[in-house]
Amino acid sequence: MHIEEKKDCENQNIEGSRFREEIFSKVVRAGKRTYFFDVKTTRRDELYFTITESKKKEASDGKFFYEKHKIFLYPEDFEKFSQGLSEVVEYINNNQKKNESSEDNSNVLAEFSSVKFEDL
């Protein structure tokens, strides 16, 4: 489907359209990557969210493009996903070798965590 067709579907608010308006969105910039957390609804008005990783890359012709990867998470998976993510983050935090570069990274993380959607 072309971009114009997608916009037409969104503008006409066609019942059952697979293109849904975001209800809530959070953008996190992290170095060369940007993460988008978007809450959407299904046709049955059930909430779910997507995580999109976007990374700017250079093509062989010198032009830039964005490589995107998307994960869909549905309510029945939230608890298990959250538990798994928490365990992985805890493991990394407890086992990360302490060195100067990790201290530098904490400053960078603090800077990116204060990014607001309006800043985009």
C-alpha positions as CSV (number, residue, x, y, z in Angstrom):
1,M,0.0,0.0,0.0
2,H,1.4,3.4,-0.9
3,I,1.8,6.2,1.6
4,E,-1.1,8.2,0.0
5,E,-3.4,5.2,0.3
6,K,-2.5,4.8,4.0
7,K,-3.2,8.4,4.6
8,D,-6.6,8.2,2.8
9,C,-7.6,5.2,5.0
10,E,-6.5,7.0,8.2
11,N,-8.3,10.2,7.1
12,Q,-11.5,8.5,6.2
13,N,-11.4,6.5,9.5
14,I,-12.6,3.3,7.7
15,E,-14.1,0.8,10.1
16,G,-11.8,-2.3,10.3
17,S,-8.9,-0.5,8.8
18,R,-5.6,-2.1,9.8
19,F,-4.1,1.4,10.3
20,R,-4.8,2.5,13.8
21,E,-4.2,5.9,15.4
22,E,-1.7,5.9,18.3
23,I,-3.3,6.5,21.7
24,F,0.0,7.1,23.5
25,S,3.5,7.4,22.2
26,K,6.9,7.6,24.0
27,V,10.2,8.3,22.1
28,V,13.6,7.4,23.5
29,R,16.7,8.5,21.8
30,A,19.8,6.4,22.6
31,G,22.9,7.2,20.6
32,K,22.4,6.3,16.9
33,R,19.1,4.5,17.7
34,T,15.7,5.8,18.5
35,Y,13.0,3.7,20.1
36,F,9.3,4.3,19.7
37,F,6.8,2.9,22.2
38,D,3.3,3.2,20.8
39,V,0.0,2.2,22.3
40,K,-2.7,1.3,19.8
41,T,-6.0,-0.5,19.7
42,T,-7.2,-3.6,17.9
43,R,-10.4,-3.7,15.9
44,R,-12.1,-4.8,19.2
45,D,-10.7,-1.8,21.0
46,E,-8.2,-3.9,23.0
47,L,-5.0,-2.0,23.8
48,Y,-1.6,-3.3,22.7
49,F,1.8,-1.7,22.1
50,T,4.6,-1.8,19.6
51,I,8.3,-1.2,20.2
52,T,10.1,0.1,17.1
53,E,13.8,0.5,16.8
54,S,14.9,3.0,14.2
55,K,18.6,3.4,13.2
56,K,19.9,5.8,10.6
57,K,22.1,4.0,8.0
58,E,24.0,5.0,4.9
59,A,23.2,3.3,1.6
60,S,26.0,2.4,-0.9
61,D,25.0,5.5,-3.0
62,G,25.7,7.8,0.0
63,K,22.0,8.5,0.7
64,F,20.7,8.0,4.2
65,F,17.7,5.7,5.2
66,Y,16.2,4.4,8.4
67,E,16.3,0.7,9.2
68,K,13.3,-0.2,11.4
69,H,12.5,-3.3,13.5
70,K,9.2,-3.6,15.2
71,I,7.9,-5.9,18.0
72,F,4.1,-6.2,18.8
73,L,3.2,-6.9,22.4
74,Y,-0.4,-7.9,23.4
75,P,-1.9,-7.8,26.9
76,E,-1.7,-11.6,27.4
77,D,2.1,-11.3,27.1
78,F,2.8,-8.1,29.1
79,E,3.5,-9.8,32.5
80,K,5.9,-12.5,31.0
81,F,7.6,-9.9,28.8
82,S,8.0,-7.5,31.8
83,Q,9.4,-10.2,34.1
84,G,11.9,-11.3,31.4
85,L,13.0,-7.8,30.7
86,S,13.4,-7.1,34.5
87,E,15.5,-10.2,35.0
88,V,17.8,-9.4,32.1
89,V,18.3,-5.8,33.2
90,E,18.9,-6.9,36.8
91,Y,21.5,-9.5,35.5
92,I,23.3,-6.9,33.4
93,N,23.3,-4.4,36.3
94,N,24.7,-7.0,38.7
95,N,27.3,-8.4,36.3
96,Q,28.5,-5.5,34.3
97,K,32.2,-4.9,34.8
98,K,32.7,-1.5,36.5
99,N,35.0,0.6,34.4
100,E,35.3,4.2,33.3
101,S,33.3,3.7,30.1
102,S,30.3,2.4,32.0
103,E,30.4,5.6,34.2
104,D,30.5,7.6,31.0
105,N,27.5,5.6,29.7
106,S,25.5,6.4,32.8
107,N,25.9,10.2,32.0
108,V,24.7,9.6,28.5
109,L,21.7,7.5,29.6
110,A,20.7,10.3,32.0
111,E,20.9,12.8,29.2
112,F,18.7,10.7,26.9
113,S,16.1,9.8,29.5
114,S,15.1,13.5,29.8
115,V,14.1,13.7,26.1
116,K,10.5,14.9,25.7
117,F,8.2,14.0,22.8
118,E,7.8,17.7,22.1
119,D,11.6,17.9,21.5
120,L,11.3,15.9,18.3
